[in-house]
Amino acid sequence: MCGIVAIVGQTPVAPLIVDALKRLEYRGYDSAGVATIDAGALGRRRAEGKLVNLEKRLGAEPLGGTIGIGHTRWATHGIPNETNAHPHFSNGVAIVHNGIIENFAELRDELKKDGYAFTSQTDTEVVAHLVSRELAKGLPPVEAAHNALKRLEGAFALAIMFQNDEDLIVGARNGPPLAVGHGEGEMFLGSDAIALAPFTNSITYLEDGDWAVVRRDKVEIFDMDGKPVQRQRQRSVGTSYMVDKGNHRHFMEKEIHEQPEVISHTLAHYVDFTTGRTKPLELPFDFAKLDRIAISACGTAYLSGLIGKYWFERYARLPVDIDIASEFRYREMPLSKKSAALFISQSGETADTLASLRYCKGEGVPIGAVVNVRGSTIARESDVTLPTLAGPEIGVASTKAFTCQLSVMAALAIHAAAARGTVTEEEERKLVKDLAEAPRLANQVLRLDRQIEKVARELAHYKHVLYLGRDTNYPLALEGALKLKEISYIHAEGYAAGELKHGPIALIDENMPVIVIAPHDRIFEKTVSNMQEVAARGGKIILITDEKGAEKSTIDTMDTIVLPQVPEIAAPILYALPIQMLAYYTAVFMGTDVDQPRNLAKSVTVE
């Protein structure tokens, strides 16, 4: 959520900042702005809505200056409008901010008593006034910024610029990510490496509690006590990727079609296709000695963990406790010394997941991170990083990141099973061989797009949709419902099919399409009985199954989407694709903003 870009450069920076902010559009935002210092004067342009509106404003009213800060805002305090858009000013101080200042009301009242007038509804404006007040006491800019930072409570990433110093930007991080980019005679700040990719591939990630004094020729980093700290400078992978839609209408469509390739890359990292064995892993724990494992994540990542629970328990006979991270972090779960914890996050910056990780770390539990961004906070604070190789995912609704997370979880479950002796070497080879089929079969599933597009055209006429599934198809039902409501704004719910008679059946009528995810497996007949209950009440069924399932089912359906026969362990990966395509095409027909749906952010970096 929100995006920060700041440049202390040598050429006019306003257009460069806007271009960099475009690379952060995937995070979700509702307004944008940029400020520069030109000939000793602060200038600012802001606009509600998308960056194209800000570009038009800058076209009509250009900003000069070789130092500047920019921001895309996702509203927390105050409605989305130009007045609440960043940057915020106060007597020669300019601020952009990601996160939430939890004690802003107390600070605002204090500042009002000191005569400071507030023009916005945001929590951010208190930071600008705090710095301004410290400057008014005669303190130099760096000291003024440090004093203000010490007053803040909550989660924040900040870039602070001073009208009287055209060679200085102060950055700070306490929660939301912030990185320093190193150039030649110029320096940068950004919310992540992707934003800075056009300028540099040399990155230093700030850690929680860090604040940085950034000048054209150097950066100095301090902790909140003002003591100098050293942070690793590293090569960014953000420059390795061209982030564009290619020939696709939306990033989401492009990312759906990238899945055969990225699933293949991810699986190859964990399994040896030649020998049919899982590759050795340097883990901070021994699967053979664990008595249970805790998994925690948010949103779609949580659902990948839920499918992982089925795999770990079925193949490795390893009990799994799984929680939504926002619940895990507060329920003070007792953790065995013979347990380990896995945390799943696309961005590696998810606030609730990070807080849960830190709880486990405090309990002395070894930690693994399944993340798509190797330099992220969750990756850095874990004992081992288990990367997904999805590449940058720009669409807010997760697609390829989800199937890559599933690929990692499946490979880890096989690895655990082999370590625990719950599968033979021959069975391990069979599971790896089955998993290796996923990329090829994914290509076949993607060829169903025209049929799925036709089904979606019908689905777009309804206001409510129910998804049903059993076993690993139950989390897929939850994921299908999540995808549909995220991007089409149609109300959808996912249920375990066996729960139908325990409440949801009351909703079934001719206006309630029911999407049933049911490959022909050992519990297929159980799911068919639930479909019969739906049909008997006039419900319109969309069945997602395989050739054998379509042949065995005699129930009339609104439509049947037939996938190829899929090995059991690979089925959740493959069946994720049609539910993604169904949501995507429905949203296209609804005319919604597919890549940046309303009210949502790609990376939720505050609680």
TORKOLMI-519436 format. One line per field, with one value per residue (C-alpha): residue in one letter; x, y, z. Coordinates in nm, 3 decimals. Layout:
N
code (a:...)
xx (X:...)
yy (Y:...)
zz (Z:...)
% end
This chain:
607
code (m:c:g:i:v:a:i:v:g:q:t:p:v:a:p:l:i:v:d:a:l:k:r:l:e:y:r:g:y:d:s:a:g:v:a:t:i:d:a:g:a:l:g:r:r:r:a:e:g:k:l:v:n:l:e:k:r:l:g:a:e:p:l:g:g:t:i:g:i:g:h:t:r:w:a:t:h:g:i:p:n:e:t:n:a:h:p:h:f:s:n:g:v:a:i:v:h:n:g:i:i:e:n:f:a:e:l:r:d:e:l:k:k:d:g:y:a:f:t:s:q:t:d:t:e:v:v:a:h:l:v:s:r:e:l:a:k:g:l:p:p:v:e:a:a:h:n:a:l:k:r:l:e:g:a:f:a:l:a:i:m:f:q:n:d:e:d:l:i:v:g:a:r:n:g:p:p:l:a:v:g:h:g:e:g:e:m:f:l:g:s:d:a:i:a:l:a:p:f:t:n:s:i:t:y:l:e:d:g:d:w:a:v:v:r:r:d:k:v:e:i:f:d:m:d:g:k:p:v:q:r:q:r:q:r:s:v:g:t:s:y:m:v:d:k:g:n:h:r:h:f:m:e:k:e:i:h:e:q:p:e:v:i:s:h:t:l:a:h:y:v:d:f:t:t:g:r:t:k:p:l:e:l:p:f:d:f:a:k:l:d:r:i:a:i:s:a:c:g:t:a:y:l:s:g:l:i:g:k:y:w:f:e:r:y:a:r:l:p:v:d:i:d:i:a:s:e:f:r:y:r:e:m:p:l:s:k:k:s:a:a:l:f:i:s:q:s:g:e:t:a:d:t:l:a:s:l:r:y:c:k:g:e:g:v:p:i:g:a:v:v:n:v:r:g:s:t:i:a:r:e:s:d:v:t:l:p:t:l:a:g:p:e:i:g:v:a:s:t:k:a:f:t:c:q:l:s:v:m:a:a:l:a:i:h:a:a:a:a:r:g:t:v:t:e:e:e:e:r:k:l:v:k:d:l:a:e:a:p:r:l:a:n:q:v:l:r:l:d:r:q:i:e:k:v:a:r:e:l:a:h:y:k:h:v:l:y:l:g:r:d:t:n:y:p:l:a:l:e:g:a:l:k:l:k:e:i:s:y:i:h:a:e:g:y:a:a:g:e:l:k:h:g:p:i:a:l:i:d:e:n:m:p:v:i:v:i:a:p:h:d:r:i:f:e:k:t:v:s:n:m:q:e:v:a:a:r:g:g:k:i:i:l:i:t:d:e:k:g:a:e:k:s:t:i:d:t:m:d:t:i:v:l:p:q:v:p:e:i:a:a:p:i:l:y:a:l:p:i:q:m:l:a:y:y:t:a:v:f:m:g:t:d:v:d:q:p:r:n:l:a:k:s:v:t:v:e)
xx (0.000:0.118:0.445:0.740:1.005:1.263:1.560:1.859:1.977:2.152:1.873:1.507:1.348:0.970:0.916:1.159:0.965:0.634:0.778:0.914:0.577:0.418:0.622:0.448:0.095:0.053:0.038:-0.298:-0.358:-0.621:-0.419:-0.066:0.167:0.520:0.718:1.053:1.283:1.368:1.582:1.522:1.143:0.920:0.674:0.405:0.155:-0.109:-0.408:-0.687:-0.711:-0.454:-0.108:-0.232:-0.414:-0.092:0.089:-0.172:-0.128:0.249:0.207:0.009:0.216:0.569:0.799:1.172:1.437:1.694:1.566:1.218:0.981:0.676:0.395:0.100:-0.153:-0.394:-0.635:-0.632:-0.701:-0.924:-1.103:-0.917:-0.888:-0.625:-0.612:-0.529:-0.282:0.090:0.333:0.232:0.402:0.478:0.695:0.951:0.926:0.781:0.678:0.559:0.453:0.342:0.177:-0.025:0.083:-0.108:-0.062:-0.148:-0.457:-0.252:0.020:-0.233:-0.392:-0.049:0.051:-0.279:-0.213:0.121:-0.057:-0.010:-0.303:-0.403:-0.529:-0.585:-0.752:-0.437:-0.217:0.085:0.050:0.144:0.491:0.548:0.444:0.657:0.968:0.876:0.839:1.187:1.333:1.165:1.360:1.680:1.778:1.945:1.731:1.881:1.846:1.496:1.390:1.540:1.361:1.031:1.080:1.129:0.779:0.605:0.423:0.293:0.405:0.571:0.808:0.895:1.084:1.143:1.272:1.384:1.344:1.672:1.886:1.880:2.123:1.927:1.643:1.585:1.428:1.295:1.148:0.942:0.732:0.659:0.959:1.201:1.520:1.812:1.933:2.299:2.392:2.687:2.651:2.285:2.089:1.738:1.475:1.195:0.935:1.097:1.363:1.117:1.060:1.432:1.513:1.544:1.805:2.022:2.067:2.264:2.025:2.044:1.729:1.657:1.557:1.290:1.399:1.649:1.660:1.887:2.051:2.062:2.278:2.398:2.729:2.654:2.407:2.444:2.213:2.130:1.916:1.648:1.898:2.105:2.386:2.539:2.454:2.583:2.338:2.432:2.450:2.327:2.249:1.879:1.689:1.432:1.625:1.607:1.246:1.062:0.734:0.486:0.168:0.310:0.020:-0.224:-0.507:-0.416:-0.126:-0.351:-0.413:-0.039:0.043:-0.215:-0.049:0.301:0.217:0.347:0.690:0.713:0.574:0.847:1.116:0.994:0.966:1.315:1.453:1.325:1.313:1.554:1.350:1.627:1.657:1.297:1.411:1.373:1.686:1.877:1.773:1.974:1.700:1.725:1.528:1.506:1.165:1.224:1.244:0.947:0.624:0.427:0.460:0.285:0.192:0.068:-0.012:-0.276:-0.524:-0.436:-0.104:-0.301:-0.502:-0.182:-0.078:-0.414:-0.358:-0.005:-0.156:-0.336:-0.011:0.209:-0.039:-0.121:0.227:0.460:0.218:0.323:0.049:0.001:-0.148:-0.248:-0.375:-0.456:-0.163:-0.381:-0.527:-0.203:-0.020:-0.269:-0.380:-0.044:-0.029:0.181:0.468:0.652:1.034:1.002:0.804:0.894:0.709:0.650:0.537:0.407:0.399:0.429:0.584:0.764:0.643:0.294:0.264:0.055:0.267:0.584:0.445:0.355:0.706:0.855:0.634:0.766:1.121:1.073:0.959:1.277:1.108:1.307:1.149:1.117:0.984:0.809:0.843:0.863:1.097:1.425:1.544:1.220:1.190:1.029:1.306:1.578:1.432:1.378:1.625:1.582:1.428:1.228:1.182:0.900:1.027:0.719:0.891:0.719:0.343:0.178:-0.193:-0.331:-0.519:-0.257:-0.231:0.116:0.243:-0.028:0.056:0.427:0.352:0.162:0.458:0.691:0.450:0.406:0.783:0.840:0.574:0.749:1.084:0.937:0.780:1.110:1.292:1.034:1.027:0.653:0.710:0.946:1.209:0.987:0.686:0.896:0.993:0.628:0.523:0.803:0.715:0.349:0.444:0.669:0.361:0.216:0.376:0.279:-0.076:-0.103:-0.049:-0.341:-0.567:-0.492:-0.628:-0.974:-0.979:-1.242:-1.486:-1.421:-1.471:-1.814:-1.908:-1.790:-2.016:-2.314:-2.175:-2.144:-2.526:-2.548:-2.497:-2.410:-2.203:-2.127:-1.810:-1.794:-1.509:-1.381:-1.032:-0.774:-1.057:-1.210:-0.926:-0.958:-1.328:-1.227:-0.967:-1.217:-1.464:-1.188:-1.073:-1.425:-1.517:-1.174:-1.189:-1.554:-1.716:-1.969:-2.047:-1.906:-1.852:-1.649:-1.759:-1.651:-1.904:-1.992:-2.108:-2.377:-2.658:-2.534:-2.655:-2.556:-2.823:-3.078:-2.937:-2.980:-3.228:-3.224:-3.040:-2.747:-2.485:-2.282:-1.928:-1.820:-1.451:-1.447:-1.177:-1.255:-1.080:-1.155:-1.422:-1.576:-1.901:-1.943:-1.923:-2.170:-2.425:-2.388:-2.436:-2.760:-2.884:-2.810:-2.979:-3.290:-3.336:-3.300:-2.940:-2.732:-2.415:-2.083:-1.878:-1.498:-1.381:-1.176:-1.271:-1.361:-1.560:-1.756:-1.830:-1.948:-2.165:-2.522:-2.637:-2.748:-2.514:-2.508:-2.168:-1.895:-1.530:-1.331:-0.963:-0.721:-0.659:-0.426:-0.215:-0.357:-0.065:-0.061:-0.440:-0.460:-0.200:-0.386:-0.738:-0.631:-0.606:-0.972:-1.093:-0.848:-0.962:-1.328:-1.277:-1.068:-1.314:-1.610:-1.439:-1.361:-1.730:-1.824:-1.592:-1.399:-1.035:-0.893:-0.532:-0.609:-0.948:-1.101:-0.999:-0.730:-0.351:-0.099:0.119:-0.054:0.229:0.022:-0.207)
yy (0.000:0.353:0.419:0.649:0.770:1.036:1.159:1.380:1.410:1.616:1.668:1.771:1.498:1.550:1.339:1.075:1.048:1.006:0.736:0.555:0.584:0.406:0.100:0.106:0.128:-0.244:-0.157:0.017:0.390:0.662:0.985:1.094:1.389:1.518:1.802:1.953:2.235:2.475:2.782:2.765:2.734:2.434:2.343:2.079:1.917:1.672:1.498:1.265:0.933:0.775:0.900:1.009:1.291:1.399:1.386:1.616:1.856:1.857:1.904:2.220:2.334:2.186:2.156:2.222:2.115:1.839:1.716:1.587:1.344:1.167:0.949:0.732:0.730:0.461:0.641:0.556:0.887:1.112:1.062:1.028:1.382:1.634:1.802:1.474:1.367:1.376:1.552:1.761:2.092:2.291:2.604:2.479:2.110:1.855:1.503:1.182:0.890:0.529:0.368:0.488:0.724:0.576:0.873:1.135:1.262:1.339:1.505:1.704:1.847:1.938:2.108:2.298:2.444:2.564:2.745:2.497:2.490:2.165:2.168:1.793:1.502:1.290:1.159:1.248:1.623:1.599:1.478:1.782:2.015:1.827:1.873:2.234:2.303:2.158:2.380:2.681:2.606:2.666:2.303:2.200:1.986:1.644:1.695:1.837:1.529:1.293:1.466:1.444:1.075:0.994:1.127:0.897:0.577:0.328:0.206:0.445:0.495:0.859:1.084:1.438:1.728:2.074:2.391:2.539:2.235:2.115:1.832:1.648:1.403:1.221:0.878:0.663:0.320:0.159:-0.112:-0.036:-0.103:0.164:0.120:0.349:0.340:0.425:0.618:0.814:1.165:1.100:0.899:0.760:0.639:0.401:0.172:-0.122:-0.211:-0.213:0.160:0.228:-0.016:0.251:0.437:0.179:-0.187:-0.110:-0.112:-0.083:-0.188:0.004:-0.203:-0.118:0.178:0.302:0.654:0.771:1.102:1.090:1.329:1.324:1.164:0.944:0.802:0.776:0.540:0.565:0.383:0.568:0.652:0.835:0.579:0.502:0.154:-0.044:-0.207:-0.438:-0.292:-0.546:-0.593:-0.563:-0.818:-0.550:-0.449:-0.803:-0.768:-0.561:-0.475:-0.426:-0.588:-0.704:-0.802:-0.853:-0.622:-0.632:-0.734:-0.995:-1.162:-1.157:-1.305:-1.581:-1.682:-1.669:-1.948:-2.251:-2.088:-1.958:-2.282:-2.465:-2.228:-2.263:-2.641:-2.671:-2.485:-2.755:-3.083:-3.262:-3.364:-3.598:-3.809:-3.766:-3.657:-3.338:-3.126:-3.091:-2.789:-2.609:-2.581:-2.458:-2.765:-3.135:-3.241:-3.587:-3.443:-3.205:-3.286:-3.014:-2.709:-2.369:-2.189:-1.831:-1.585:-1.341:-1.346:-1.569:-1.665:-1.802:-2.020:-2.159:-2.247:-2.414:-2.638:-2.698:-2.824:-3.103:-3.200:-3.198:-3.402:-3.646:-3.717:-3.636:-3.721:-3.391:-3.205:-2.844:-2.549:-2.277:-1.929:-1.606:-1.390:-1.115:-1.377:-1.564:-1.254:-1.190:-1.530:-1.612:-1.964:-2.203:-2.337:-2.662:-2.664:-2.943:-2.725:-2.498:-2.211:-2.119:-1.775:-1.709:-1.366:-1.251:-0.917:-1.029:-0.709:-0.805:-0.638:-0.903:-1.187:-1.010:-0.956:-1.326:-1.419:-1.203:-1.370:-1.712:-1.580:-1.460:-1.809:-1.958:-2.140:-2.188:-1.996:-2.044:-1.777:-1.856:-1.520:-1.378:-1.092:-1.224:-0.893:-0.831:-0.788:-1.129:-1.293:-1.110:-1.190:-1.561:-1.840:-1.967:-1.816:-2.050:-1.836:-1.845:-1.755:-1.580:-1.254:-0.920:-0.959:-0.629:-0.717:-0.668:-1.000:-1.271:-1.533:-1.658:-1.587:-1.820:-2.112:-2.065:-2.072:-2.395:-2.534:-2.459:-2.608:-2.927:-2.970:-2.904:-3.160:-3.424:-3.325:-3.360:-3.694:-3.830:-3.700:-3.854:-4.186:-4.166:-4.228:-4.472:-4.363:-4.501:-4.306:-3.989:-4.031:-4.082:-3.764:-3.559:-3.697:-3.605:-3.256:-3.212:-3.253:-2.923:-2.678:-2.888:-2.938:-2.568:-2.486:-2.714:-2.554:-2.204:-2.310:-2.323:-1.944:-1.896:-2.133:-1.976:-1.631:-1.744:-1.875:-1.550:-1.349:-1.528:-1.508:-1.130:-1.103:-1.236:-1.059:-1.358:-1.672:-1.979:-2.192:-2.550:-2.797:-3.080:-3.160:-2.936:-2.806:-2.639:-2.381:-2.343:-2.265:-1.996:-1.866:-1.864:-1.663:-1.425:-1.364:-1.299:-1.048:-0.879:-0.777:-0.801:-0.681:-0.966:-1.108:-1.461:-1.718:-2.037:-2.339:-2.691:-2.890:-3.102:-2.785:-2.716:-2.857:-2.666:-2.329:-2.226:-2.447:-2.188:-1.948:-2.180:-2.071:-1.992:-1.665:-1.829:-1.985:-2.252:-2.318:-2.669:-2.764:-3.143:-3.344:-3.714:-3.827:-4.051:-3.813:-3.717:-3.905:-3.717:-3.388:-3.515:-3.573:-3.205:-3.103:-3.303:-3.108:-2.784:-2.904:-3.013:-2.655:-2.491:-2.384:-2.320:-2.528:-2.449:-2.766:-2.758:-3.116:-3.350:-3.583:-3.871:-3.643:-3.498:-3.849:-3.973:-3.672:-3.690:-3.362:-3.080:-2.786:-2.426:-2.520:-2.777:-2.678:-2.993:-3.002:-3.277:-3.565:-3.429:-3.613:-3.562:-3.365:-3.126:-3.077:-2.766:-2.590:-2.669:-2.607:-2.261:-2.151:-2.179:-2.001:-1.719:-1.694:-1.705:-1.412:-1.222:-1.246:-1.172:-0.853:-0.757:-0.790:-0.592:-0.313:-0.292:-0.191:-0.542:-0.467:-0.212:-0.293:-0.035:-0.019:-0.287:-0.271:-0.521:-0.516:-0.456:-0.310:-0.176:-0.358)
zz (0.000:-0.077:-0.252:-0.186:-0.431:-0.349:-0.552:-0.472:-0.830:-1.094:-1.348:-1.312:-1.097:-1.119:-1.436:-1.306:-0.980:-1.162:-1.386:-1.079:-0.903:-1.199:-1.106:-0.766:-0.905:-0.833:-0.462:-0.500:-0.445:-0.476:-0.514:-0.596:-0.562:-0.608:-0.451:-0.552:-0.447:-0.728:-0.669:-0.295:-0.322:-0.249:-0.523:-0.518:-0.754:-0.633:-0.791:-0.689:-0.873:-1.100:-1.191:-1.532:-1.352:-1.182:-1.517:-1.671:-1.381:-1.424:-1.797:-1.735:-1.436:-1.456:-1.157:-1.182:-0.934:-0.894:-0.556:-0.490:-0.319:-0.459:-0.329:-0.423:-0.138:-0.022:0.211:0.582:0.759:0.551:0.223:-0.109:-0.245:-0.345:-0.004:0.170:-0.099:-0.017:0.001:0.302:0.381:0.695:0.687:0.440:0.532:0.288:0.393:0.230:0.448:0.429:0.730:1.027:1.306:1.599:1.834:1.571:1.758:2.070:1.862:1.659:1.975:2.109:1.785:1.759:2.104:1.970:1.687:1.401:1.158:0.989:0.631:0.583:0.761:0.748:1.027:0.810:0.852:1.221:1.116:0.895:1.179:1.434:1.219:1.151:1.524:1.591:1.317:1.476:1.793:1.595:1.538:1.211:0.975:1.058:1.433:1.389:1.192:1.450:1.738:1.549:1.467:1.836:1.908:1.659:1.751:1.496:1.155:0.914:0.627:0.569:0.331:0.458:0.248:0.361:0.157:0.286:0.200:-0.161:-0.084:0.185:0.223:0.553:0.527:0.813:0.851:1.128:0.967:0.600:0.375:0.258:0.056:-0.028:-0.387:-0.456:-0.771:-0.907:-0.769:-0.694:-0.438:-0.413:-0.168:-0.263:-0.116:-0.293:-0.546:-0.838:-0.795:-0.809:-1.088:-1.364:-1.159:-0.981:-0.895:-0.577:-0.281:0.097:0.281:0.600:0.901:1.157:1.368:1.107:0.975:0.697:0.603:0.223:0.022:-0.340:-0.257:0.044:0.294:0.670:0.860:1.231:1.484:1.677:1.951:1.691:1.684:1.341:1.207:0.911:0.671:0.388:0.039:-0.213:-0.577:-0.646:-0.856:-0.935:-1.246:-1.387:-1.491:-1.747:-1.580:-1.862:-1.987:-2.318:-2.548:-2.261:-2.160:-1.792:-1.572:-1.413:-1.749:-1.825:-1.486:-1.525:-1.852:-1.702:-1.461:-1.654:-1.671:-1.314:-1.167:-1.358:-1.227:-0.870:-0.878:-1.033:-0.732:-0.495:-0.687:-0.919:-1.223:-1.338:-1.024:-0.910:-0.565:-0.366:-0.349:-0.019:0.187:0.453:0.713:1.074:1.182:1.106:0.974:1.121:1.474:1.460:1.639:1.460:1.241:1.260:0.938:0.926:0.648:0.521:0.232:-0.061:0.102:0.398:0.161:0.009:0.362:0.423:0.121:0.250:0.576:0.386:0.212:0.522:0.721:0.441:0.306:0.598:0.881:1.039:1.231:1.124:1.311:1.067:1.145:0.971:1.083:1.228:1.465:1.530:1.651:1.931:2.057:2.218:2.080:2.292:2.085:2.139:2.139:1.881:1.642:1.353:1.189:0.825:0.716:0.365:0.199:-0.161:-0.069:0.244:0.410:0.532:0.874:1.054:0.916:1.024:1.374:1.396:1.284:1.556:1.817:1.712:1.709:2.064:2.158:2.017:1.728:1.403:1.117:0.742:0.505:0.178:0.001:-0.349:-0.255:-0.119:0.021:0.212:0.587:0.643:0.441:0.632:0.974:0.904:0.968:0.613:0.300:0.078:-0.233:-0.483:-0.828:-0.961:-1.051:-0.983:-0.951:-1.038:-1.030:-0.679:-0.695:-0.655:-0.929:-1.015:-0.662:-0.530:-0.758:-0.687:-0.315:-0.371:-0.564:-0.272:-0.017:-0.222:-0.263:0.109:0.203:-0.012:0.138:0.490:0.403:0.279:0.589:0.822:0.639:0.571:0.200:0.039:-0.211:-0.487:-0.356:-0.336:-0.702:-0.797:-0.612:-0.771:-1.114:-1.060:-0.945:-1.247:-1.468:-1.342:-1.590:-1.895:-1.769:-1.681:-2.048:-2.137:-1.876:-2.007:-2.348:-2.187:-2.170:-2.441:-2.271:-1.931:-2.082:-2.206:-1.860:-1.703:-1.932:-1.775:-1.423:-1.451:-1.440:-1.083:-0.752:-0.532:-0.595:-0.384:-0.421:-0.290:-0.256:-0.038:0.087:-0.087:-0.304:0.002:0.028:-0.351:-0.303:-0.054:-0.300:-0.588:-0.382:-0.270:-0.628:-0.755:-0.488:-0.500:-0.863:-0.978:-0.651:-0.673:-0.330:-0.312:-0.038:-0.028:0.176:0.247:0.044:0.347:0.524:0.266:0.479:0.784:0.662:0.308:0.148:0.268:0.008:-0.289:-0.557:-0.927:-0.858:-0.680:-0.909:-0.732:-0.855:-0.760:-0.772:-0.800:-0.977:-0.994:-0.676:-0.379:-0.248:-0.581:-0.512:-0.183:-0.371:-0.633:-0.357:-0.257:-0.620:-0.627:-0.325:-0.509:-0.829:-0.638:-0.518:-0.858:-0.810:-1.120:-1.110:-1.274:-1.238:-1.262:-1.298:-1.517:-1.802:-1.574:-1.342:-1.633:-1.756:-1.414:-1.329:-1.464:-1.308:-1.538:-1.507:-1.618:-1.761:-1.704:-1.733:-1.809:-1.716:-1.818:-1.576:-1.310:-1.049:-0.699:-0.554:-0.853:-0.863:-0.638:-0.854:-1.176:-1.044:-0.925:-1.290:-1.396:-1.083:-1.155:-1.517:-1.416:-1.177:-1.431:-1.721:-1.495:-1.377:-1.739:-1.829:-1.516:-1.629:-1.302:-1.255:-1.272:-1.175:-0.906:-0.753:-0.524:-0.158:-0.198:-0.174:-0.305:0.004:0.338:0.542:0.832:1.072)
% end
